[in-house]
Amino acid sequence: MRRCTRCGSELNERAKVCPVCGTPVDGERAHLRRMVVAMLVAAVVVAALLVVRSRQLGLGGAGVTSEAAAVAMWAPLH
């Protein structure tokens, strides 16, 4: 039998909330889902910022080494 993650009481297999404290049984999955979505959004934002920064510096063309691109990427704009 399953147990509530908050109060530890026994849960029916079909229960959607704990009958004692009212905690949603699927709360752990919902929290994990929110964390995954937040991480994906953060990754997309960081990637977009890197693309914008590289275009500002004009590093989109050929002939730029990856080391030079990395140094220029973090240099302040003047």
C-alpha positions, 0 to 999 in steps of 0.5 A: 500500500502507498503512503502519503509523502507529507504525513505518512498515512496509508493511501488507497491505490486510486486516491488522488489526494491524501484523506488525512492532510489533503496533499495531492498524491501526484505532487512529486510528479508535478514538481518534477515536471515543473522542474524539467520545464523550468530547466528547458526554458532556462536552456533555451534562454541561455542558447538564445543569449549566446546566439545574440551575443555571437551575432553582435560580435560578428562571429557568425562568419568563417575563419574564426577559431573556437578559442577566439570565439570563446574569448570574444564571447565573454569580452565586454561590448564597447 
